[in-house]
């Protein structure tokens, strides 16, 4: 499988603050790759840079070999790269069905294809089907996270950027969300870049991982190797 995403020595600034410092990594087609690190490490900033929501100070981001660093966010989505943002950010006043419809807004492949993907999302997330006419703001936190994932899938992405999908959820719902992520990857064939503070769960389902500290990639490797690394275990997995 070929390289789908390549991030090459990117730098991102917030005014005078140098938030991301020469960060490089790649994601191959079909992989789940996770990026772990403490709050403020630069994980979400990196995701926003990939999505086109933040402009680079320098460096380059390529998707399917094409430079997307200076591309508008909606055009990046049209290429097949969708982000499920931190905090879910569903349209609370719209129904579940309408939120999913918003996910398909940039598509030009016809109504029949979109209807097929409604069926796909409801098969993957049957709880959304039960609540399809319910306002999104009345859903539980876990259901809103499912809706955010479903909305991103309605873009028909080849690659999905997931930013802190387990944030604020109960342990039972965290397990369910990670099961869904695995299914999206294995069953639906969607490549996943996962930013997650629950490092143990993230490394458990990922193929490879990167450790981000203060805007730098400090460590990388196979997920099982990172999970066994003493420094990673001490800093992120609660080991003593």
Secondary structure, DSSP 8 states (H G I E B T S, - for coil): --EEEEEEEEEEEETTEEEEEEEEEEEETT-EEEEE--TTSSHHHHHHHHHTSS--SEEEEEETTEE-TTS-HHHHHHTTEEEE-TT----TTSBHHHHHHHHTTT--S-HHHHHHHHHHHHHH-HHHHHTTTSBGGGS-HHHHHHHHHHHHHTT--SEEEEESTTTT--HHHHHHHHHHHHHHHHTT--EEEEE-S-HHHHHHH-SEEEEEETTEEEEEEEHHHHHH-HHHHHHHS---
